[in-house]
Amino acid sequence: MNGSTAATGSASCRFARYFVVCGVDTETGLEPDDGAGEGFDQSPIRRSFKSKVLAHYPESTDRISFNKDAVNMLCMPRGLSFCTQADQLDPQFHSFTITDNGVRSYGFVHTFYEEVTSAQIITAMQTLYHMHHVEHHSSSSASFPSSSSSSASSPSTCSMDSLVSSLDESDAESFAGASACLGCAGSFDPARDTLYVSKALCLLTPLPFLQAARQFLSQLHQAVTSHMAPPLPLESYIHNILHEVPLPPPGRSLKFHGVQGPIVCQRPGPGELPLGEYPLGEAFSLLGVDNMVQLLTCVLLETQVLLYSQDYQRLMTVAEGITALLFPFQWQHIYLPILSAPLYHLLDAPVPFLMGIQRRDGAQRSSLHLPHEANLCFVDIDNHCIETPEDLPLFPDQSEVIQELSEVLLHFGLPLQGGAITKPATTSPRLSSLVLEDLMEDRRNGNLGGEELAVLERLQALARRCGGGKMSDGEKTLDHVFEEEEEELRAAKMNIQLREVFAGRFAATFGRYEEFVIHSALDLDSWLSNREGTFSFDKGSFLSVQPAAHLHFLSRFLETTMFSSFVDGKVISRWADREPLQQLFDSRLERERLYDTDEEDSPNCRYRKCTMLFESAQAIEHRLLKTDHTAIHPHLLNMRIGQGRHQQGCFPKLQADVLAKGQTTKWSSRVLTSRRSEPKRSTINELSGVDNDQRQKHTFVRKNLHQSKLLDSSPLAITQTHREFVDGLLSECRLKTKQMLMEKMGKESAELGQGEANITGLQENTLIHGLCDLLERTWGHGLQLKQGKSALWSHLLHYQASQGKTEAPAESPVSNGSDQSTVDDGTLLLKGSLIQDMRFIQTMNEGLSEVGQARAWIHLALEKKMLSLHLKELLSNQELLRQLYKPHAFLLCEEEREQFLFHLLSLNTVDYPCFTRVFTSISIPYRVVIIPMKKLSIAMATVNPWVCVSGELGDSGVRQIPKNTQEIFFQCKNLGRLSTLQLGQENSGLLAKCLIDSVMVYNEVTGHTYKFPCGRWLGKGVGDGSLERVLIGQLVSPGGEEDAGRWSGTPPELASPSQTVRTVLGSFGGRSRMLSIEIQEDLREAANNLVKHFHKPEQERGNLTVLLCGEGGLVLSLEKFLLHGLRPNRLFQRNVFVWDFLERAVVFMDTADQMGDLHASTVPKSPFCDSLCHYVNAINASPRNIGKEGKFQLFVCLGIRDQLLAQWLPLLAECPLTARTYEEGALLRDRAAVHFLSRILHTLHEFTITLETALVKGVDL
């Protein structure tokens, strides 16, 4: 404006875009509103009828088209309402939003009742009422005799009397009596009653000027109902607000004039939060602080949110309030805070939404049949409660945020618990006297002193006395006006402070988000073309610097569309203008860094309260108490003679030609008065509102459904909408599975040394949670018959019933007998059967809801790599599908359904041990099979073996294998991913020995097979004489046991080391140098794997036992090192063992120490010498008969755990026995090699190593 613009230009800079009148069309008459969902058993005066847009001004604007049907539906969501003088006729106010071509408008509606003067409408209502009365009494007389045989004659007489009375319009008392007798509510007699019908006045604005629009419409209605005509025709005021009142400049306030007084609006300046006038205090009072924080969490995680209230404005208050708290993020999905009955099909939408529906009189929550409830947040505003989805994470620092919000609310005197609020008055009138209006303006601008204020009070008292001592509807005392202004200011200050609390939390959490944005493209076109295949944000690195308590929420929030859109906006800002909200957020972050003298935030930094509360409130108070600009006053228009006459109680038909466009008159050249100098233009955004005209400049992120299409209730539009839902679900499935594959394969490549991991276990769980949500939304689309809250589980239950297997097994899959019990036939089907997987889920003692059971089933099917196959089987029952789903449902679209299953099938290329890791407390049946060497399998009859299986979650305990068998079934608590197996035998006779090839362990639920290679003897007098061995397992691919060690793209877990190395390294000739290099490389690699293991996040570390004792592990590498050049004790000795050398070395040290010869030897006397002897003697004294190999393995594990191994090896190298035991070129006699090994082992001292119980059992060190 710059102090001289008169706002007669484009609609984008005007305060209002359209003025609309909706009501009954007397020419077309009454049309029943079929979409209202009301029955014909209601009285016609209680039914809804179709409303129409009677007029809208101007006809169109240069940028914003007028959607007549959508505006009519939102202005009068329940259609026309009729009533009589006996009903309450208070006007109502509500608002709405409407988006057209990406441009949002705010609608403000003042609904009031106007007397029906059309004889056609009155006659139609009378006819409808008579028809209803006759039908009602006819049905009553038909059903009455069956209810009471003792008074069979009475109903007939009563019914006939009622019918006669209803047809006799002159007998009003008899008619009313009959109606009361038969329970007919809402009677109507034109001879006795005055008929009223609802009419709506609506103002469409580009920004949410809630208070100003409410006051303007209220004053307009009061002018109509007043017995005195307004100073000017109503057209003058409407023309003024449409064409002559501009938007306030950013950071300034503007005053314009309504019919009865001045109205003030303001707009935030650069650096302030966007305009938000919806009363957050009311929303917090309705729901309570805890519920509001939970609701915001649901919105941030893009769950489906359904608001429920009798009051339309309450729906808008909560919806607009919660979206205002999202700054700097924006809701990207369906947003319909007011959903009228013809649009209830959108509750089928299989996408995130934020919608609101009106509670009908007497309706209960249980009466709502919602297709989507698994991920639904249901908000019952009137009852002040909220139902959130399962597993909803806590908002970061939730308790501290709630405390800070409570302090703000208490500061403004609001209660903290939901429900303690009184609804604000529907009108907010100013003084009616023009003289008092001008004086009030002077008071507002600080131009009145104490004496003048006293005069003003006396003038108002005089006005009351002149009016006969009774105030008119349009007048208020000065104190009341002051209180009203103070209340408006208080609400505005509370609004901004509540919003600043959340803005501060997002700034604290995402203050350094720019450091994790990945700029991989050279130009915008290349980035857009490769958008789906690139990562724009380093999620893993970002999460690694966040507090652990925030990770559950943040990992899911990073996967939302609103965060993805936010990051995409940052990437594109390299080539295009930044989004206004993002630009504002970035500027606030830069300002905060400039004034923040603290060091960089650590993940465990303490909570800091928002520091901008006072500053933000002061800015608003400054603008509201001292207005900056005044718009052109309403003035006379060039109207035809006879137009604009005042008729009390009836809103006139406006003269369209004078409202169509701005007129050039002597008033339109008048400049706007400015109280302060105009600020410099900011580079942030000229419309720091932030105007919706500027939003979504680049619509590249995703294809959104236009709200204008959603508001179209025609059958063709509904079909097209659901067709787009189907396409969207298929696209989302493709992107979801692609992301899961890319991130999972990135992790596997890192484990193979081919890249860097970009996914953590937490992120993996988040992706699987998103897949569960996608499946629930897909199965909920078009669902018409559902059991419980889960659409998928409901379908599974119906399928189970259709297969004739509704009975769930009473017992667990393994019978409750002894450890030697066998498995029932049904259990063997668990490996591949959809029904058996369901049965197992149903028998889990986890207290799971329907949603939890569905998620458990998905986790199990995904881990078994049978998700696509199970769903294909489920969808094969076409008859059941047609019974459960509507024709437009996704699952009835055959081509899209097949593509959906194909995308899910691609997940079989990677491994997700999600069921095993999530459901850790359930009982799992296992089967263990001992496989002897084929030539010596008969030797199994001489042994009495036992096993103890260990995994990442615990061990099974010792399980005795029955005699003359090679397998055992048992059930125990979930062991997780298996790692080790202890194999032993109790018979210690010389004949009790066997050569074990391997041991196989089968998880009968997930179908996983683990192979524990052995390749050694078990028994005395053979091999190393071991009666117990600790074997290291590897997961066999689901394809079969012949592919042991290959794990479907996942690097294999290493097996127990074979004994062939001992026969090779004992004697070497020309290969000595080559072997020594290979051995040192193996040592370096084994130590490097351990270092990498401890540098991973704790939840991402693999099995430490594998790295220590498995193939390529530290134990085997050290064994190779110590075997290099070791001479056998006897001629022609086939096997040599390192443990023999260790025992001899310890005996030598003990003997030399006792004889006092250590002083003459080269072995220094040190505590490490004592500890070496103590550990070897303790291992030998152990009751476990683990053989020489097992003892050496235990020796290495204990030495590395207690950080002694690096000191022991130099002692062994310098022992005089070494020179006699090892050949000249042995590594242990090479000082450089020993020094190299000692340095490698020293690098492991910084880590805390915890050994499995299976490794150290029986040794107390």
Beta strands, then each sheet from edge to edge (+ up, - down):
strand 1: 18-23
strand 2: 52-57
strand 3: 82-84
strand 4: 92-100
strand 5: 103-115
strand 6: 195-205
strand 7: 253-257
strand 8: 262-266
strand 9: 304-309
strand 10: 334-336
strand 11: 353-358
strand 12: 376-380
strand 13: 385-387
strand 14: 629-630
strand 15: 673-674
strand 16: 923-932
strand 17: 945-951
strand 18: 954-955
strand 19: 959-960
strand 20: 967-973
strand 21: 978-985
strand 22: 994-1003
strand 23: 1009-1018
strand 24: 1028-1032
strand 25: 1034-1036
sheet 1: 2+ 1- 6+ 3-
sheet 2: 2+ 1- 6+ 5- 4+
sheet 3: 8+ 7- 14- 15+
sheet 4: 10+ 11+ 9+ 12+ 13-
sheet 5: 20+ 16- 22+ 23- 25+
sheet 6: 18+ 17- 19+
sheet 7: 18+ 17- 21+ 24-
end
